[in-house]
Amino acid sequence: MNLESRFEGELRKLRTLRDELKLQLHLGSSDLKDRYEELEGKWHAFERRVAAAREVAREDTEEVTEATKLLLGEIRDGYRHIRDSLR
């Protein structure tokens, strides 16, 4: 099982939440917008990491998997915090 398929459901949920937040942020505070921009940087770093992992198929997948879990968790929690703050 490749890295992307392991996290397919989580990625789909994060993309949906991210898209919803983009639409709602115009009503939010500057602090929330700043936090969103910080998370966007992490999101783009994550996308670059996934692209690099695809190219390096022999990389230690266990280490990459654990790092991916941590990063996705941090991004998810941050997006949820912003969403909850917008309510």
Helices and strands as residue ranges (DSSP letters): H 3-6, H 8-24, G 25-27, H 30-55, H 61-86
